[in-house]
């Protein structure tokens, strides 16, 4: 069954969706589907807290795609 991935593990992805480096973001993705996010200018690091839950691919200097891999529970 496909359920939305509550990406609490991606809270460390503070660069996503125009969030400051000190902030946090929750991004929802569906397993086996990607979510395109815009990175702020000057973004240098992109991290995933738990690669078993989600993967991230940097497309270019301003775009990344998060791919849901497994269901996670919110913290």
LOVEX-656934 format. One line per 8 residues: number of its first residue (from 0); for each residue z, y, x of N, C-alpha, C. Coordinates in Angstrom, 2 decimals, always signed. Example, Ala and Ser with C-alpha at 12.3 -4.5 7.8 and 13.67 -1.06 7.14 Angstrom:
<sites>
0 = +7.80:-5.69:+13.19:+7.80:-4.50:+12.30:+7.80:-3.30:+13.20; +7.08:-2.25:+12.85:+7.14:-1.06:+13.67:+7.87:+0.03:+12.90
</sites>
This chain:
<sites>
0 = +0.00:-1.17:+0.86:+0.00:+0.00:+0.00:+0.00:+1.23:+0.90; -0.80:+2.20:+0.55:-0.87:+3.44:+1.33:+0.12:+4.44:+0.77; +1.05:+4.82:+1.58:+2.03:+5.85:+1.18:+1.94:+6.98:+2.18; +2.25:+8.17:+1.73:+2.23:+9.30:+2.66:+3.21:+9.09:+3.80; +2.79:+9.49:+4.95:+3.64:+9.42:+6.14:+4.42:+10.70:+6.25; +5.72:+10.61:+6.06:+6.57:+11.78:+6.23:+6.85:+11.89:+7.71; +6.22:+12.82:+8.34:+6.19:+12.84:+9.79:+7.36:+13.61:+10.38; +8.54:+13.16:+10.06:+9.72:+13.76:+10.68:+9.68:+13.55:+12.19
8 = +9.04:+12.47:+12.60:+8.92:+12.22:+14.04:+8.06:+13.27:+14.72; +7.30:+14.00:+13.94:+6.44:+15.03:+14.51:+7.11:+16.40:+14.53; +8.38:+16.45:+14.25:+9.07:+17.74:+14.28:+8.99:+18.38:+15.65; +8.84:+17.55:+16.66:+8.70:+18.11:+18.01:+7.32:+18.72:+18.22; +6.46:+18.52:+17.29:+5.14:+19.13:+17.38:+5.24:+20.58:+16.91; +6.01:+21.35:+17.64:+6.33:+22.72:+17.23:+5.14:+23.65:+17.33; +4.09:+23.20:+17.94:+2.92:+24.06:+18.07:+1.99:+23.97:+16.86; +2.23:+23.03:+15.99:+1.33:+22.82:+14.86:+1.51:+23.88:+13.79
16 = +0.43:+24.16:+13.11:+0.44:+25.04:+11.93:+1.05:+26.41:+12.22; +0.73:+26.94:+13.37:+1.16:+28.29:+13.76:+2.67:+28.44:+13.83; +3.37:+27.38:+14.18:+4.82:+27.43:+14.31:+5.16:+27.79:+15.74; +6.17:+28.62:+15.94:+6.55:+29.03:+17.28:+7.13:+27.85:+18.05; +7.19:+27.98:+19.36:+7.70:+26.91:+20.21:+9.15:+26.59:+19.89; +9.89:+27.53:+19.36:+11.29:+27.29:+19.02:+11.44:+26.70:+17.62; +10.38:+26.67:+16.84:+10.44:+26.19:+15.46:+10.17:+24.70:+15.37; +10.09:+24.21:+14.15:+9.78:+22.81:+13.91:+8.84:+22.73:+12.72
24 = +8.04:+21.67:+12.69:+7.09:+21.49:+11.60:+7.19:+20.07:+11.09; +7.07:+19.89:+9.80:+6.94:+18.58:+9.20:+5.52:+18.48:+8.68; +4.83:+17.46:+9.10:+3.43:+17.29:+8.73:+3.30:+15.94:+8.05; +2.69:+15.91:+6.89:+2.48:+14.67:+6.16:+1.06:+14.19:+6.38; +0.92:+12.89:+6.64:-0.39:+12.29:+6.82:-0.37:+10.93:+6.13; -1.52:+10.44:+5.77:-1.65:+9.12:+5.16:-2.01:+8.14:+6.26; -1.45:+6.94:+6.17:-1.74:+5.92:+7.17:-3.25:+5.72:+7.26; -3.75:+5.66:+8.49:-5.17:+5.48:+8.80:-6.05:+6.65:+8.40
32 = -5.46:+7.80:+8.16:-6.24:+9.01:+7.90:-5.73:+10.12:+8.80; -6.61:+11.04:+9.13:-6.23:+12.13:+10.02:-5.96:+13.42:+9.28; -5.11:+14.24:+9.89:-4.82:+15.59:+9.40:-5.16:+16.55:+10.52; -6.09:+17.45:+10.26:-6.50:+18.44:+11.25:-5.50:+19.59:+11.24; -5.05:+19.99:+12.42:-4.14:+21.13:+12.53:-4.71:+22.14:+13.51; -4.37:+23.39:+13.29:-4.79:+24.47:+14.18:-3.66:+24.77:+15.15; -3.99:+24.86:+16.41:-3.01:+25.18:+17.43:-3.08:+26.68:+17.72; -1.93:+27.29:+17.99:-1.95:+28.71:+18.33:-2.59:+28.93:+19.69
40 = -3.11:+30.12:+19.90:-3.71:+30.47:+21.19:-2.67:+30.27:+22.29; -3.09:+29.73:+23.39:-2.19:+29.53:+24.51:-1.38:+28.25:+24.45; -1.62:+27.40:+23.46:-0.89:+26.13:+23.37:-1.22:+25.28:+24.60; -0.18:+24.73:+25.22:-0.39:+23.91:+26.41:+0.04:+22.47:+26.22; +1.09:+22.24:+25.45:+1.64:+20.90:+25.29:+1.68:+20.51:+23.82; +1.30:+19.28:+23.54:+1.37:+18.73:+22.20:+2.03:+17.36:+22.34; +3.09:+17.12:+21.57:+3.85:+15.87:+21.70:+4.07:+15.21:+20.35; +4.19:+13.90:+20.38:+4.56:+13.12:+19.20:+5.89:+12.45:+19.53
48 = +6.85:+12.57:+18.64:+8.17:+12.00:+18.88:+8.18:+10.48:+18.90; +7.34:+9.83:+18.10:+7.32:+8.37:+18.03:+5.87:+7.92:+17.85; +5.23:+7.49:+18.94:+3.82:+7.09:+18.85:+3.57:+5.87:+17.96; +4.61:+5.13:+17.58:+4.43:+4.02:+16.64:+4.22:+4.54:+15.23; +4.62:+5.79:+14.95:+4.49:+6.39:+13.63:+3.19:+7.17:+13.50; +2.82:+7.89:+14.55:+1.62:+8.73:+14.49:+1.05:+8.93:+15.88; -0.23:+9.25:+15.91:-0.93:+9.55:+17.15:-1.56:+10.92:+17.00; -1.75:+11.61:+18.11:-2.39:+12.92:+18.06:-3.51:+12.96:+19.08
56 = -4.63:+13.52:+18.66:-5.78:+13.71:+19.54:-6.13:+15.19:+19.56; -6.18:+15.76:+20.75:-6.56:+17.16:+20.89:-8.08:+17.22:+20.92; -8.65:+17.95:+19.97:-10.10:+18.07:+19.84:-10.63:+19.14:+20.78; -10.00:+20.30:+20.74:-10.34:+21.41:+21.63:-9.10:+22.27:+21.80; -9.23:+23.43:+22.44:-8.06:+24.25:+22.75:-7.34:+24.80:+21.52; -7.96:+24.74:+20.36:-7.35:+25.28:+19.14:-7.20:+24.27:+18.02; -7.59:+23.01:+18.23:-7.59:+22.01:+17.16:-7.05:+20.67:+17.64; -6.24:+20.03:+16.80:-5.77:+18.67:+17.06:-5.83:+17.89:+15.75
64 = -5.88:+16.57:+15.85:-5.89:+15.70:+14.67:-4.74:+14.71:+14.81; -3.90:+14.66:+13.77:-2.80:+13.71:+13.72:-3.23:+12.54:+12.86; -3.07:+11.32:+13.39:-3.47:+10.10:+12.70:-2.21:+9.33:+12.32; -1.99:+9.10:+11.02:-0.84:+8.32:+10.58:-1.00:+6.87:+10.97; +0.06:+6.25:+11.50:+0.00:+4.86:+11.94:+0.97:+3.96:+11.17; +2.09:+4.51:+10.71:+3.09:+3.72:+9.99:+3.92:+4.65:+9.13; +4.64:+4.06:+8.18:+5.50:+4.85:+7.30:+6.79:+5.20:+8.02; +7.22:+6.43:+7.83:+8.48:+6.89:+8.43:+9.36:+7.47:+7.33
72 = +10.64:+7.42:+7.53:+11.58:+8.02:+6.60:+11.98:+9.39:+7.10; +12.15:+10.34:+6.19:+12.60:+11.67:+6.63:+14.01:+11.59:+7.20; +14.28:+12.47:+8.11:+15.61:+12.51:+8.74:+16.58:+13.19:+7.82
</sites>
